[in-house]
Amino acid sequence: MIAHIEVILTIFLTSYLFTKLTLVSQAKNIITLSQETKKALFDSSISDKEKERISQNAAFEMLKLFIVISFLTFICLGAPFVILYLLEPVTGYSIDVIYSLLNSPIYIVSFLLVGLFAHRLRANNK
């Protein structure tokens, strides 16, 4: 029972971190930036030199966003397992037990549903 509670809390913490650190909106920024770059590249009124500058700036910004998203994803996925590792002496359940429960289909579906709910809730509050 305690292992299942730990899994549920891990799912909620991970979903909370994903929404709190605005990973979805940062991914949307990459899409927006690529669409703006595409429009600029196909605009015939812009010179080739200007198009090259625009594409280089966009590539640099996308690289920065990719690094930020990767780091924040590492934090979102790593923080719950660090907490579980620290709770192991208290609960007696190893991370292997928790990880095997997290791989069960019911918890994968619940993680997706909680994540979508948290994202929708955050979007409605803005």
N, CA, C and O atoms as a GROMACS GRO file, in nm:
protein
  504
    1MET      N    1   0.082  -0.120   0.000
    1MET     CA    2   0.000   0.000   0.000
    1MET      C    3   0.087   0.126   0.000
    1MET      O    4   0.060   0.221  -0.074
    2ILE      N    5   0.190   0.127   0.083
    2ILE     CA    6   0.277   0.245   0.089
    2ILE      C    7   0.347   0.267  -0.044
    2ILE      O    8   0.367   0.381  -0.085
    3ALA      N    9   0.384   0.159  -0.112
    3ALA     CA   10   0.450   0.172  -0.242
    3ALA      C   11   0.357   0.237  -0.344
    3ALA      O   12   0.400   0.320  -0.424
    4HIS      N   13   0.229   0.200  -0.340
    4HIS     CA   14   0.133   0.261  -0.433
    4HIS      C   15   0.112   0.410  -0.402
    4HIS      O   16   0.099   0.491  -0.493
    5ILE      N   17   0.110   0.444  -0.276
    5ILE     CA   18   0.098   0.586  -0.238
    5ILE      C   19   0.221   0.663  -0.286
    5ILE      O   20   0.209   0.776  -0.334
    6GLU      N   21   0.337   0.604  -0.271
    6GLU     CA   22   0.459   0.670  -0.319
    6GLU      C   23   0.456   0.690  -0.470
    6GLU      O   24   0.499   0.794  -0.520
    7VAL      N   25   0.405   0.591  -0.542
    7VAL     CA   26   0.394   0.604  -0.688
    7VAL      C   27   0.298   0.716  -0.724
    7VAL      O   28   0.328   0.797  -0.812
    8ILE      N   29   0.186   0.723  -0.659
    8ILE     CA   30   0.087   0.828  -0.687
    8ILE      C   31   0.146   0.966  -0.656
    8ILE      O   32   0.130   1.059  -0.734
    9LEU      N   33   0.214   0.979  -0.543
    9LEU     CA   34   0.278   1.107  -0.510
    9LEU      C   35   0.388   1.142  -0.610
    9LEU      O   36   0.407   1.259  -0.642
   10THR      N   37   0.460   1.041  -0.658
   10THR     CA   38   0.563   1.066  -0.761
   10THR      C   39   0.500   1.119  -0.888
   10THR      O   40   0.553   1.211  -0.950
   11ILE      N   41   0.388   1.061  -0.928
   11ILE     CA   42   0.318   1.107  -1.048
   11ILE      C   43   0.273   1.252  -1.031
   11ILE      O   44   0.292   1.333  -1.121
   12PHE      N   45   0.213   1.284  -0.916
   12PHE     CA   46   0.167   1.421  -0.894
   12PHE      C   47   0.284   1.520  -0.888
   12PHE      O   48   0.274   1.630  -0.944
   13LEU      N   49   0.392   1.482  -0.824
   13LEU     CA   50   0.508   1.572  -0.816
   13LEU      C   51   0.570   1.595  -0.953
   13LEU      O   52   0.604   1.708  -0.987
   14THR      N   53   0.583   1.491  -1.031
   14THR     CA   54   0.640   1.507  -1.165
   14THR      C   55   0.550   1.595  -1.252
   14THR      O   56   0.599   1.683  -1.322
   15SER      N   57   0.420   1.572  -1.248
   15SER     CA   58   0.326   1.654  -1.325
   15SER      C   59   0.329   1.799  -1.279
   15SER      O   60   0.325   1.891  -1.360
   16TYR      N   61   0.336   1.818  -1.148
   16TYR     CA   62   0.343   1.954  -1.094
   16TYR      C   63   0.469   2.025  -1.142
   16TYR      O   64   0.463   2.142  -1.182
   17LEU      N   65   0.581   1.955  -1.138
   17LEU     CA   66   0.706   2.017  -1.183
   17LEU      C   67   0.702   2.050  -1.331
   17LEU      O   68   0.752   2.155  -1.372
   18PHE      N   69   0.645   1.961  -1.413
   18PHE     CA   70   0.635   1.989  -1.556
   18PHE      C   71   0.554   2.115  -1.582
   18PHE      O   72   0.593   2.197  -1.665
   19THR      N   73   0.442   2.133  -1.511
   19THR     CA   74   0.361   2.252  -1.534
   19THR      C   75   0.422   2.375  -1.469
   19THR      O   76   0.416   2.484  -1.526
   20LYS      N   77   0.481   2.359  -1.350
   20LYS     CA   78   0.540   2.474  -1.280
   20LYS      C   79   0.661   2.530  -1.355
   20LYS      O   80   0.682   2.651  -1.358
   21LEU      N   81   0.739   2.442  -1.414
   21LEU     CA   82   0.857   2.486  -1.488
   21LEU      C   83   0.826   2.521  -1.634
   21LEU      O   84   0.918   2.547  -1.712
   22THR      N   85   0.701   2.521  -1.670
   22THR     CA   86   0.650   2.562  -1.801
   22THR      C   87   0.723   2.496  -1.917
   22THR      O   88   0.764   2.562  -2.012
   23LEU      N   89   0.738   2.366  -1.909
   23LEU     CA   90   0.806   2.293  -2.017
   23LEU      C   91   0.724   2.292  -2.145
   23LEU      O   92   0.780   2.300  -2.255
   24VAL      N   93   0.592   2.284  -2.132
   24VAL     CA   94   0.508   2.280  -2.252
   24VAL      C   95   0.514   2.414  -2.325
   24VAL      O   96   0.524   2.416  -2.448
   25SER      N   97   0.509   2.524  -2.252
   25SER     CA   98   0.513   2.654  -2.318
   25SER      C   99   0.650   2.681  -2.381
   25SER      O  100   0.659   2.749  -2.483
   26GLN      N  101   0.756   2.627  -2.321
   26GLN     CA  102   0.888   2.644  -2.382
   26GLN      C  103   0.900   2.564  -2.510
   26GLN      O  104   0.965   2.606  -2.605
   27ALA      N  105   0.837   2.448  -2.514
   27ALA     CA  106   0.835   2.370  -2.637
   27ALA      C  107   0.754   2.443  -2.744
   27ALA      O  108   0.788   2.439  -2.862
   28LYS      N  109   0.647   2.509  -2.702
   28LYS     CA  110   0.568   2.589  -2.797
   28LYS      C  111   0.650   2.706  -2.851
   28LYS      O  112   0.632   2.746  -2.965
   29ASN      N  113   0.740   2.760  -2.770
   29ASN     CA  114   0.827   2.869  -2.817
   29ASN      C  115   0.916   2.823  -2.931
   29ASN      O  116   0.942   2.899  -3.024
   30ILE      N  117   0.963   2.699  -2.926
   30ILE     CA  118   1.046   2.646  -3.034
   30ILE      C  119   0.965   2.637  -3.163
   30ILE      O  120   1.015   2.671  -3.270
   31ILE      N  121   0.841   2.592  -3.153
   31ILE     CA  122   0.756   2.580  -3.271
   31ILE      C  123   0.727   2.718  -3.329
   31ILE      O  124   0.733   2.738  -3.451
   32THR      N  125   0.696   2.813  -3.243
   32THR     CA  126   0.669   2.950  -3.289
   32THR      C  127   0.791   3.010  -3.357
   32THR      O  128   0.779   3.073  -3.462
   33LEU      N  129   0.906   2.990  -3.299
   33LEU     CA  130   1.030   3.042  -3.356
   33LEU      C  131   1.059   2.980  -3.493
   33LEU      O  132   1.103   3.049  -3.585
   34SER      N  133   1.035   2.851  -3.505
   34SER     CA  134   1.060   2.786  -3.635
   34SER      C  135   0.961   2.833  -3.740
   34SER      O  136   0.997   2.846  -3.857
   35GLN      N  137   0.836   2.859  -3.701
   35GLN     CA  138   0.739   2.911  -3.797
   35GLN      C  139   0.774   3.052  -3.843
   35GLN      O  140   0.760   3.085  -3.960
   36GLU      N  141   0.819   3.135  -3.750
   36GLU     CA  142   0.860   3.271  -3.786
   36GLU      C  143   0.982   3.268  -3.879
   36GLU      O  144   0.992   3.347  -3.973
   37THR      N  145   1.074   3.177  -3.852
   37THR     CA  146   1.194   3.164  -3.936
   37THR      C  147   1.155   3.117  -4.076
   37THR      O  148   1.210   3.165  -4.175
   38LYS      N  149   1.064   3.024  -4.083
   38LYS     CA  150   1.018   2.974  -4.213
   38LYS      C  151   0.954   3.086  -4.295
   38LYS      O  152   0.980   3.098  -4.414
   39LYS      N  153   0.871   3.168  -4.230
   39LYS     CA  154   0.809   3.280  -4.300
   39LYS      C  155   0.915   3.377  -4.353
   39LYS      O  156   0.906   3.426  -4.466
   40ALA      N  157   1.015   3.403  -4.270
   40ALA     CA  158   1.120   3.497  -4.311
   40ALA      C  159   1.203   3.439  -4.426
   40ALA      O  160   1.243   3.513  -4.515
   41LEU      N  161   1.229   3.310  -4.424
   41LEU     CA  162   1.310   3.249  -4.530
   41LEU      C  163   1.238   3.246  -4.664
   41LEU      O  164   1.302   3.252  -4.769
   42PHE      N  165   1.106   3.237  -4.662
   42PHE     CA  166   1.032   3.234  -4.788
   42PHE      C  167   0.985   3.372  -4.833
   42PHE      O  168   0.920   3.384  -4.937
   43ASP      N  169   1.017   3.475  -4.757
   43ASP     CA  170   0.983   3.613  -4.795
   43ASP      C  171   1.084   3.661  -4.898
   43ASP      O  172   1.204   3.668  -4.871
   44SER      N  173   1.034   3.696  -5.016
   44SER     CA  174   1.125   3.736  -5.125
   44SER      C  175   1.177   3.879  -5.110
   44SER      O  176   1.272   3.917  -5.178
   45SER      N  177   1.117   3.957  -5.022
   45SER     CA  178   1.162   4.095  -5.004
   45SER      C  179   1.285   4.106  -4.913
   45SER      O  180   1.345   4.212  -4.904
   46ILE      N  181   1.322   3.998  -4.847
   46ILE     CA  182   1.437   3.998  -4.756
   46ILE      C  183   1.559   3.948  -4.832
   46ILE      O  184   1.551   3.852  -4.908
   47SER      N  185   1.671   4.015  -4.811
   47SER     CA  186   1.795   3.976  -4.880
   47SER      C  187   1.849   3.844  -4.824
   47SER      O  188   1.812   3.800  -4.716
   48ASP      N  189   1.938   3.782  -4.903
   48ASP     CA  190   1.996   3.653  -4.862
   48ASP      C  191   2.080   3.668  -4.736
   48ASP      O  192   2.080   3.580  -4.649
   49LYS      N  193   2.150   3.778  -4.726
   49LYS     CA  194   2.233   3.802  -4.606
   49LYS      C  195   2.146   3.814  -4.482
   49LYS      O  196   2.181   3.762  -4.376
   50GLU      N  197   2.032   3.882  -4.495
   50GLU     CA  198   1.939   3.897  -4.383
   50GLU      C  199   1.875   3.762  -4.346
   50GLU      O  200   1.856   3.732  -4.228
   51LYS      N  201   1.843   3.683  -4.448
   51LYS     CA  202   1.787   3.549  -4.423
   51LYS      C  203   1.886   3.461  -4.348
   51LYS      O  204   1.848   3.385  -4.260
   52GLU      N  205   2.013   3.471  -4.384
   52GLU     CA  206   2.116   3.393  -4.316
   52GLU      C  207   2.129   3.437  -4.171
   52GLU      O  208   2.144   3.353  -4.082
   53ARG      N  209   2.123   3.567  -4.146
   53ARG     CA  210   2.131   3.618  -4.010
   53ARG      C  211   2.012   3.572  -3.928
   53ARG      O  212   2.027   3.533  -3.812
   54ILE      N  213   1.893   3.576  -3.987
   54ILE     CA  214   1.772   3.532  -3.918
   54ILE      C  215   1.779   3.384  -3.883
   54ILE      O  216   1.744   3.344  -3.772
   55SER      N  217   1.825   3.303  -3.977
   55SER     CA  218   1.832   3.159  -3.951
   55SER      C  219   1.940   3.126  -3.847
   55SER      O  220   1.922   3.034  -3.767
   56GLN      N  221   2.050   3.199  -3.847
   56GLN     CA  222   2.154   3.176  -3.745
   56GLN      C  223   2.104   3.214  -3.606
   56GLN      O  224   2.128   3.143  -3.509
   57ASN      N  225   2.035   3.327  -3.597
   57ASN     CA  226   1.979   3.369  -3.468
   57ASN      C  227   1.874   3.269  -3.419
   57ASN      O  228   1.870   3.237  -3.300
   58ALA      N  229   1.791   3.220  -3.510
   58ALA     CA  230   1.689   3.123  -3.472
   58ALA      C  231   1.753   2.993  -3.425
   58ALA      O  232   1.708   2.932  -3.328
   59ALA      N  233   1.857   2.950  -3.494
   59ALA     CA  234   1.926   2.827  -3.455
   59ALA      C  235   1.987   2.842  -3.315
   59ALA      O  236   1.981   2.749  -3.234
   60PHE      N  237   2.046   2.956  -3.287
   60PHE     CA  238   2.105   2.980  -3.155
   60PHE      C  239   1.998   2.982  -3.046
   60PHE      O  240   2.018   2.924  -2.939
   61GLU      N  241   1.885   3.048  -3.074
   61GLU     CA  242   1.776   3.053  -2.976
   61GLU      C  243   1.717   2.914  -2.952
   61GLU      O  244   1.684   2.879  -2.839
   62MET      N  245   1.704   2.836  -3.059
   62MET     CA  246   1.651   2.700  -3.044
   62MET      C  247   1.747   2.612  -2.963
   62MET      O  248   1.704   2.528  -2.884
   63LEU      N  249   1.875   2.631  -2.983
   63LEU     CA  250   1.973   2.556  -2.905
   63LEU      C  251   1.963   2.591  -2.757
   63LEU      O  252   1.967   2.502  -2.672
   64LYS      N  253   1.949   2.720  -2.726
   64LYS     CA  254   1.933   2.761  -2.587
   64LYS      C  255   1.806   2.701  -2.526
   64LYS      O  256   1.807   2.652  -2.414
   65LEU      N  257   1.696   2.706  -2.603
   65LEU     CA  258   1.571   2.649  -2.553
   65LEU      C  259   1.582   2.498  -2.534
   65LEU      O  260   1.529   2.444  -2.437
   66PHE      N  261   1.652   2.432  -2.625
   66PHE     CA  262   1.670   2.287  -2.613
   66PHE      C  263   1.748   2.253  -2.487
   66PHE      O  264   1.714   2.158  -2.416
   67ILE      N  265   1.853   2.328  -2.459
   67ILE     CA  266   1.934   2.302  -2.339
   67ILE      C  267   1.851   2.327  -2.213
   67ILE      O  268   1.858   2.249  -2.118
   68VAL      N  269   1.773   2.434  -2.212
   68VAL     CA  270   1.689   2.465  -2.096
   68VAL      C  271   1.584   2.357  -2.076
   68VAL      O  272   1.562   2.311  -1.964
   69ILE      N  273   1.519   2.315  -2.185
   69ILE     CA  274   1.416   2.211  -2.175
   69ILE      C  275   1.478   2.080  -2.128
   69ILE      O  276   1.418   2.010  -2.046
   70SER      N  277   1.594   2.046  -2.177
   70SER     CA  278   1.660   1.922  -2.135
   70SER      C  279   1.695   1.926  -1.987
   70SER      O  280   1.674   1.828  -1.916
   71PHE      N  281   1.747   2.037  -1.940
   71PHE     CA  282   1.783   2.050  -1.800
   71PHE      C  283   1.660   2.043  -1.710
   71PHE      O  284   1.660   1.974  -1.608
   72LEU      N  285   1.554   2.116  -1.748
   72LEU     CA  286   1.433   2.115  -1.667
   72LEU      C  287   1.365   1.978  -1.668
   72LEU      O  288   1.307   1.938  -1.567
   73THR      N  289   1.372   1.908  -1.779
   73THR     CA  290   1.316   1.772  -1.786
   73THR      C  291   1.393   1.680  -1.693
   73THR      O  292   1.334   1.596  -1.625
   74PHE      N  293   1.524   1.694  -1.691
   74PHE     CA  294   1.607   1.615  -1.600
   74PHE      C  295   1.567   1.641  -1.455
   74PHE      O  296   1.558   1.548  -1.375
   75ILE      N  297   1.542   1.767  -1.422
   75ILE     CA  298   1.500   1.801  -1.286
   75ILE      C  299   1.362   1.742  -1.256
   75ILE      O  300   1.340   1.686  -1.149
   76CYS      N  301   1.269   1.756  -1.351
   76CYS     CA  302   1.133   1.706  -1.330
   76CYS      C  303   1.131   1.555  -1.309
   76CYS      O  304   1.056   1.505  -1.226
   77LEU      N  305   1.211   1.484  -1.384
   77LEU     CA  306   1.211   1.339  -1.373
   77LEU      C  307   1.302   1.290  -1.262
   77LEU      O  308   1.280   1.182  -1.208
   78GLY      N  309   1.404   1.367  -1.228
   78GLY     CA  310   1.499   1.323  -1.127
   78GLY      C  311   1.458   1.354  -0.985
   78GLY      O  312   1.486   1.277  -0.893
   79ALA      N  313   1.391   1.467  -0.964
   79ALA     CA  314   1.355   1.509  -0.828
   79ALA      C  315   1.268   1.407  -0.755
   79ALA      O  316   1.296   1.376  -0.639
   80PRO      N  317   1.162   1.353  -0.818
   80PRO     CA  318   1.082   1.254  -0.744
   80PRO      C  319   1.162   1.130  -0.704
   80PRO      O  320   1.139   1.074  -0.597
   81PHE      N  321   1.256   1.088  -0.789
   81PHE     CA  322   1.334   0.969  -0.755
   81PHE      C  323   1.438   0.998  -0.646
   81PHE      O  324   1.474   0.908  -0.570
   82VAL      N  325   1.485   1.119  -0.639
   82VAL     CA  326   1.574   1.157  -0.528
   82VAL      C  327   1.495   1.152  -0.397
   82VAL      O  328   1.545   1.105  -0.296
   83ILE      N  329   1.373   1.202  -0.401
   83ILE     CA  330   1.288   1.198  -0.281
   83ILE      C  331   1.260   1.054  -0.241
   83ILE      O  332   1.264   1.020  -0.123
   84LEU      N  333   1.230   0.969  -0.341
   84LEU     CA  334   1.206   0.828  -0.311
   84LEU      C  335   1.330   0.761  -0.253
   84LEU      O  336   1.320   0.678  -0.163
   85TYR      N  337   1.446   0.798  -0.305
   85TYR     CA  338   1.571   0.742  -0.253
   85TYR      C  339   1.592   0.782  -0.107
   85TYR      O  340   1.638   0.702  -0.026
   86LEU      N  341   1.557   0.906  -0.075
   86LEU     CA  342   1.572   0.953   0.063
   86LEU      C  343   1.468   0.889   0.156
   86LEU      O  344   1.492   0.874   0.276
   87LEU      N  345   1.352   0.853   0.099
   87LEU     CA  346   1.247   0.791   0.181
   87LEU      C  347   1.265   0.640   0.196
   87LEU      O  348   1.195   0.577   0.275
   88GLU      N  349   1.357   0.582   0.122
   88GLU     CA  350   1.374   0.436   0.124
   88GLU      C  351   1.398   0.380   0.264
   88GLU      O  352   1.337   0.279   0.298
   89PRO      N  353   1.485   0.441   0.347
   89PRO     CA  354   1.503   0.384   0.482
   89PRO      C  355   1.376   0.391   0.568
   89PRO      O  356   1.356   0.307   0.656
   90VAL      N  357   1.293   0.490   0.542
   90VAL     CA  358   1.172   0.506   0.623
   90VAL      C  359   1.063   0.407   0.580
   90VAL      O  360   1.000   0.342   0.663
   91THR      N  361   1.042   0.397   0.448
   91THR     CA  362   0.932   0.313   0.399
   91THR      C  363   0.972   0.168   0.379
   91THR      O  364   0.888   0.078   0.389
   92GLY      N  365   1.098   0.143   0.350
   92GLY     CA  366   1.143   0.007   0.327
   92GLY      C  367   1.127  -0.041   0.185
   92GLY      O  368   1.162  -0.155   0.154
   93TYR      N  369   1.074   0.043   0.098
   93TYR     CA  370   1.056   0.006  -0.042
   93TYR      C  371   1.169   0.065  -0.124
   93TYR      O  372   1.198   0.184  -0.116
   94SER      N  373   1.232  -0.018  -0.204
   94SER     CA  374   1.343   0.029  -0.286
   94SER      C  375   1.289   0.100  -0.410
   94SER      O  376   1.172   0.089  -0.444
   95ILE      N  377   1.377   0.171  -0.475
   95ILE     CA  378   1.339   0.242  -0.598
   95ILE      C  379   1.300   0.142  -0.706
   95ILE      O  380   1.218   0.175  -0.792
   96ASP      N  381   1.357   0.022  -0.704
   96ASP     CA  382   1.322  -0.080  -0.803
   96ASP      C  383   1.174  -0.116  -0.795
   96ASP      O  384   1.108  -0.135  -0.897
   97VAL      N  385   1.122  -0.127  -0.674
   97VAL     CA  386   0.980  -0.159  -0.656
   97VAL      C  387   0.894  -0.045  -0.711
   97VAL      O  388   0.797  -0.069  -0.783
   98ILE      N  389   0.930   0.077  -0.676
   98ILE     CA  390   0.853   0.193  -0.723
   98ILE      C  391   0.861   0.203  -0.875
   98ILE      O  392   0.761   0.230  -0.941
   99TYR      N  393   0.981   0.182  -0.929
   99TYR     CA  394   0.998   0.192  -1.074
   99TYR      C  395   0.917   0.085  -1.145
   99TYR      O  396   0.859   0.113  -1.250
  100SER      N  397   0.912  -0.035  -1.091
  100SER     CA  398   0.833  -0.140  -1.156
  100SER      C  399   0.684  -0.107  -1.151
  100SER      O  400   0.611  -0.137  -1.246
  101LEU      N  401   0.639  -0.045  -1.042
  101LEU     CA  402   0.499  -0.002  -1.037
  101LEU      C  403   0.472   0.111  -1.136
  101LEU      O  404   0.367   0.114  -1.199
  102LEU      N  405   0.568   0.204  -1.149
  102LEU     CA  406   0.549   0.315  -1.243
  102LEU      C  407   0.541   0.267  -1.387
  102LEU      O  408   0.483   0.335  -1.472
  103ASN      N  409   0.598   0.151  -1.417
  103ASN     CA  410   0.593   0.096  -1.552
  103ASN      C  411   0.465   0.020  -1.581
  103ASN      O  412   0.445  -0.025  -1.694
  104SER      N  413   0.379   0.003  -1.483
  104SER     CA  414   0.254  -0.067  -1.509
  104SER      C  415   0.161   0.025  -1.590
  104SER      O  416   0.165   0.147  -1.575
  105PRO      N  417   0.078  -0.033  -1.676
  105PRO     CA  418  -0.008   0.048  -1.765
  105PRO      C  419  -0.100   0.144  -1.693
  105PRO      O  420  -0.124   0.255  -1.741
  106ILE      N  421  -0.153   0.105  -1.579
  106ILE     CA  422  -0.246   0.193  -1.509
  106ILE      C  423  -0.178   0.320  -1.461
  106ILE      O  424  -0.239   0.427  -1.464
  107TYR      N  425  -0.054   0.310  -1.417
  107TYR     CA  426   0.016   0.429  -1.370
  107TYR      C  427   0.066   0.514  -1.486
  107TYR      O  428   0.077   0.636  -1.473
  108ILE      N  429   0.098   0.453  -1.598
  108ILE     CA  430   0.137   0.531  -1.716
  108ILE      C  431   0.019   0.614  -1.765
  108ILE      O  432   0.034   0.732  -1.796
  109VAL      N  433  -0.100   0.552  -1.772
  109VAL     CA  434  -0.220   0.624  -1.813
  109VAL      C  435  -0.254   0.733  -1.712
  109VAL      O  436  -0.289   0.844  -1.750
  110SER      N  437  -0.243   0.702  -1.583
  110SER     CA  438  -0.274   0.803  -1.483
  110SER      C  439  -0.176   0.919  -1.488
  110SER      O  440  -0.214   1.034  -1.465
  111PHE      N  441  -0.048   0.890  -1.518
  111PHE     CA  442   0.050   0.999  -1.532
  111PHE      C  443   0.011   1.091  -1.647
  111PHE      O  444   0.017   1.213  -1.634
  112LEU      N  445  -0.029   1.032  -1.760
  112LEU     CA  446  -0.070   1.114  -1.874
  112LEU      C  447  -0.194   1.197  -1.841
  112LEU      O  448  -0.201   1.315  -1.876
  113LEU      N  449  -0.292   1.136  -1.775
  113LEU     CA  450  -0.413   1.209  -1.741
  113LEU      C  451  -0.388   1.320  -1.640
  113LEU      O  452  -0.441   1.430  -1.654
  114VAL      N  453  -0.307   1.292  -1.539
  114VAL     CA  454  -0.275   1.395  -1.440
  114VAL      C  455  -0.196   1.508  -1.506
  114VAL      O  456  -0.220   1.626  -1.477
  115GLY      N  457  -0.103   1.473  -1.594
  115GLY     CA  458  -0.026   1.576  -1.665
  115GLY      C  459  -0.113   1.663  -1.752
  115GLY      O  460  -0.098   1.785  -1.753
  116LEU      N  461  -0.206   1.602  -1.826
  116LEU     CA  462  -0.297   1.680  -1.910
  116LEU      C  463  -0.390   1.767  -1.826
  116LEU      O  464  -0.416   1.882  -1.861
  117PHE      N  465  -0.439   1.712  -1.716
  117PHE     CA  466  -0.525   1.789  -1.628
  117PHE      C  467  -0.451   1.909  -1.569
  117PHE      O  468  -0.505   2.019  -1.565
  118ALA      N  469  -0.329   1.888  -1.523
  118ALA     CA  470  -0.250   1.996  -1.464
  118ALA      C  471  -0.219   2.104  -1.569
  118ALA      O  472  -0.224   2.223  -1.540
  119HIS      N  473  -0.187   2.060  -1.691
  119HIS     CA  474  -0.160   2.157  -1.797
  119HIS      C  475  -0.285   2.237  -1.832
  119HIS      O  476  -0.278   2.358  -1.849
  120ARG      N  477  -0.399   2.170  -1.842
  120ARG     CA  478  -0.524   2.239  -1.875
  120ARG      C  479  -0.564   2.333  -1.761
  120ARG      O  480  -0.610   2.444  -1.786
  121LEU      N  481  -0.546   2.290  -1.638
  121LEU     CA  482  -0.577   2.375  -1.523
  121LEU      C  483  -0.491   2.502  -1.523
  121LEU      O  484  -0.540   2.611  -1.496
  122ARG      N  485  -0.364   2.486  -1.553
  122ARG     CA  486  -0.273   2.602  -1.559
  122ARG      C  487  -0.311   2.695  -1.674
  122ARG      O  488  -0.305   2.817  -1.659
  123ALA      N  489  -0.350   2.637  -1.788
  123ALA     CA  490  -0.388   2.718  -1.903
  123ALA      C  491  -0.516   2.797  -1.875
  123ALA      O  492  -0.530   2.911  -1.920
  124ASN      N  493  -0.609   2.738  -1.800
  124ASN     CA  494  -0.734   2.807  -1.768
  124ASN      C  495  -0.714   2.916  -1.663
  124ASN      O  496  -0.792   3.012  -1.659
  125ASN      N  497  -0.613   2.904  -1.578
  125ASN     CA  498  -0.588   3.003  -1.475
  125ASN      C  499  -0.516   3.127  -1.527
  125ASN      O  500  -0.511   3.228  -1.457
  126LYS      N  501  -0.463   3.121  -1.646
  126LYS     CA  502  -0.390   3.238  -1.700
  126LYS      C  503  -0.484   3.343  -1.751
  126LYS      O  504  -0.440   3.447  -1.799
   0.00000   0.00000   0.00000
